[in-house]
Amino acid sequence: FKGFVHFAKDAGKEPVAVVNADDAYGERLRREIDRPGAHIRTLAVSIGPGDLKIDLEGIRGEISGVKIRSELTGQFNASNILCALGVGIGLKLKPEVIARG
């Protein structure tokens, strides 16, 4: 990860990390990245009850102003969609651009 940070800074970009902290490993990685002096911007995509509907018809809802509609099903796919959402937010893309995928 340190190599990525240096590469991004050398390219004039702000490094952004998207980490799923739903489990112990992800939480540990988040703590390692989010420390004083790391010069890394962290962001959180928080979802509450009812923000995403996941059923056999797919995944839909609205998170951080981004409308989500997918024919994929299951929590695993929802986590991947949220990761992509986090990347889009980290890259400062407009919500409508993120929604298009």
C-alpha positions as a printed NumPy array, in Angstrom:
array([[  0.   ,   0.   ,   0.   ],
       [  2.852,   2.39 ,   0.75 ],
       [  4.03 ,   2.008,  -2.841],
       [  0.568,   2.989,  -4.077],
       [  0.6  ,   6.131,  -1.924],
       [  3.96 ,   7.211,  -3.336],
       [  2.854,   6.396,  -6.899],
       [ -0.342,   8.438,  -6.502],
       [  1.486,  11.408,  -5.002],
       [  4.164,  11.306,  -7.716],
       [  1.353,  11.436, -10.295],
       [ -0.141,  14.468,  -8.53 ],
       [ -3.155,  12.522,  -7.287],
       [ -4.639,  12.276,  -3.82 ],
       [ -4.444,   8.656,  -2.619],
       [ -7.81 ,   7.157,  -1.683],
       [ -8.348,   3.785,  -0.056],
       [-11.644,   1.92 ,   0.012],
       [-11.711,  -0.805,   2.654],
       [-14.63 ,  -2.977,   3.659],
       [-14.333,  -2.87 ,   7.448],
       [-17.181,  -5.33 ,   8.061],
       [-14.815,  -7.97 ,   9.42 ],
       [-11.788,  -8.094,  11.703],
       [ -9.228,  -8.029,   8.863],
       [-10.886,  -5.085,   7.129],
       [-11.11 ,  -3.184,  10.395],
       [ -7.421,  -3.839,  11.08 ],
       [ -6.484,  -2.637,   7.614],
       [ -8.605,   0.48 ,   8.086],
       [ -6.807,   1.265,  11.352],
       [ -3.409,   0.784,   9.709],
       [ -4.301,   3.129,   6.863],
       [ -6.123,   5.747,   8.934],
       [ -3.36 ,   6.963,  11.222],
       [ -1.86 ,  10.382,  11.933],
       [  0.714,  11.396,   9.354],
       [ -0.485,   8.898,   6.767],
       [ -1.739,  11.702,   4.502],
       [ -4.53 ,   9.485,   3.262],
       [ -8.105,  10.649,   3.055],
       [-10.572,   8.14 ,   4.398],
       [-14.278,   8.101,   3.812],
       [-17.149,   6.076,   5.087],
       [-20.26 ,   5.017,   3.262],
       [-22.737,   4.441,   6.023],
       [-25.957,   2.613,   5.397],
       [-28.871,   2.373,   7.708],
       [-31.845,   0.065,   7.873],
       [-33.842,   0.342,   4.696],
       [-31.19 ,   2.196,   2.665],
       [-30.602,  -0.832,   0.448],
       [-33.16 ,  -3.441,  -0.459],
       [-31.6  ,  -6.793,  -1.329],
       [-33.89 ,  -9.526,  -2.594],
       [-34.346, -11.921,  -5.51 ],
       [-35.226,  -8.985,  -7.78 ],
       [-31.83 ,  -7.373,  -7.171],
       [-30.266,  -4.591,  -5.154],
       [-31.716,  -1.099,  -5.039],
       [-31.741,   2.001,  -2.923],
       [-29.945,   5.289,  -2.473],
       [-26.664,   5.78 ,  -0.616],
       [-24.839,   9.1  ,  -0.276],
       [-27.064,  10.64 ,  -2.96 ],
       [-26.338,   7.851,  -5.457],
       [-29.262,   5.79 ,  -6.763],
       [-28.4  ,   2.106,  -6.871],
       [-30.15 ,  -0.381,  -9.132],
       [-28.705,  -3.784,  -9.918],
       [-30.118,  -7.124, -11.03 ],
       [-27.412,  -8.844,  -8.967],
       [-28.555, -10.368,  -5.691],
       [-27.028, -11.104,  -2.32 ],
       [-25.045,  -9.338,   0.376],
       [-21.721, -10.144,  -1.321],
       [-22.745,  -8.237,  -4.447],
       [-24.121,  -5.386,  -2.328],
       [-20.712,  -5.106,  -0.634],
       [-19.006,  -4.946,  -4.038],
       [-21.424,  -2.239,  -5.185],
       [-20.705,  -0.248,  -2.02 ],
       [-16.97 ,  -0.595,  -2.684],
       [-17.433,   0.774,  -6.202],
       [-19.534,   3.582,  -4.72 ],
       [-16.719,   4.383,  -2.289],
       [-14.198,   4.515,  -5.13 ],
       [-16.449,   6.874,  -7.088],
       [-16.869,   9.154,  -4.084],
       [-13.137,   9.018,  -3.398],
       [-12.452,  10.061,  -6.99 ],
       [-14.944,  12.925,  -6.538],
       [-17.204,  11.728,  -9.334],
       [-20.703,  13.165,  -9.605],
       [-23.474,  10.942,  -8.174],
       [-25.096,  10.491, -11.608],
       [-21.771,   9.29 , -13.049],
       [-21.342,   6.784, -10.21 ],
       [-24.934,   5.585, -10.661],
       [-24.284,   4.784, -14.33 ],
       [-21.421,   2.51 , -13.275]])
